[in-house]
Amino acid sequence: MLWLLALTLPCLGGSVPVTSDPGPGTELVGIIRGHDAANGAWPWQVGLWFLNQTRSQWIFNCGGSLIHPQWVLTAAHCIPGRNPETRHFKVQLGRLRPSYSDSVQVARIIRHPKYRLEKGGKGGADVALLKLEAPVRPSNLVRWIRLPPASSAFPPGTRCWVAGWGDIAFQEPLPPPQNLQEVEVPIVADEICRQQYLRIGNVIQDDELCAGSRGRGTCYGDSGGPLVCKWRGTWVQVGVVSWGHEFCFANFPGVYARVKYFLPWISSHIHSSP
C-alpha cells in the first residue's frame, strides 16, 4: 500500500541565494525526525492552498518550489479533479507556517501529460507546473531554486535536504505552531529501492528516485515539496516529493519524481509562455 502526501491542515537557471547548510536541530519534531527550519533557510519552499467547494473552505494542501519568478513546481497528485480551475488554487511564499494571507493567485495549471489521475503518484510523471498571476520579486525570504544540469549526477549516499509541513509520524500531524520542518536524507540506490518496494507489490518508475534513511524522511502532507542537493556549491532541486509506504515505515525511503527526467518538459512550458 502507498501513501500520497497531500496535506489536510485547516526561471530555469535563475539566481540562487547563498544559503548556508542548516545546523542540527535540538527538537526532533517534524517531517520525520526533522527540526524547525530557520526563517529564509529554504526561500524557494512554497505552500499550496486549495478551495474545497464542498466545505467552502481554503485547505493547506501541499508543498512546492519556486523555480522561476512566475512558476512553481509541485506534484501532479496535489491538483485534484480532472478539470481543475485556477481560481481554486493559491500559493504562499516566504512563510514558515501555513498562512493564507498574502497568498498569490494561480493563473495556469499544467499537469504532465503522462500523469494518470486514477493511478496517482505510483503511476509516475507526478509533476505539475503552476504559473502565478504575476512574477514575484526576490528577497531574503523568497527566491527560486535552480534545476539540476542535465550532466549532473547524485550518487547513492549523497546528502540532500527535504522540507515540509507534513505528519511527523503515521497519523500524527505536525503540532502547533506548525513550523516548516527540514531533514537531511541520503539518496538511495535505484536497485535497492526497487527491491524494497517490489516486496510489497509496488513498482518504482524510471522517472522516480528514492531518498531517506531509517527514521528520517517524509510522510503524509509533504507532497510536492522539493528535494534539494548541493551541486558544485549551489543548491539544485533533484526531486519532487511524491509517495511512499502507507505507514511511513522507517526502512522504506520516500519516492520522488526525478526532476532531471522532466527538464525538457519544464523548459518547454516556461520558455514558451508569454
Number of C-alpha atoms within 10 A of each C-alpha: 10 16 20 23 27 25 25 14 17 11 18 19 14 14 15 17 22 10 13 8 10 14 9 12 14 9 10 15 20 31 29 26 20 27 22 21 20 14 14 18 20 30 24 26 30 28 29 31 29 21 17 12 9 6 8 8 12 17 19 25 26 31 32 30 28 27 27 23 21 19 26 26 24 31 32 26 28 28 25 12 9 9 8 13 15 17 12 15 26 23 25 23 24 21 19 26 16 22 15 17 8 10 18 19 19 23 17 16 19 16 20 18 11 11 19 18 16 10 11 19 29 23 17 23 26 31 30 23 24 26 22 21 15 13 12 17 9 16 11 12 17 22 26 27 28 24 22 24 13 11 6 12 12 16 12 14 14 14 17 21 24 27 28 36 32 30 24 25 22 13 11 12 20 22 13 7 9 18 21 24 27 27 25 22 26 21 22 23 14 17 10 13 19 17 14 16 18 12 9 11 10 17 16 21 16 12 17 23 25 28 30 26 17 13 16 25 32 37 35 30 28 31 32 35 31 33 25 25 24 17 16 8 9 15 24 25 25 27 29 31 36 37 30 27 21 14 15 25 17 17 13 22 29 27 27 29 29 25 23 20 16 14 15 10 12 22 13 10 14 17 10 7 8 5
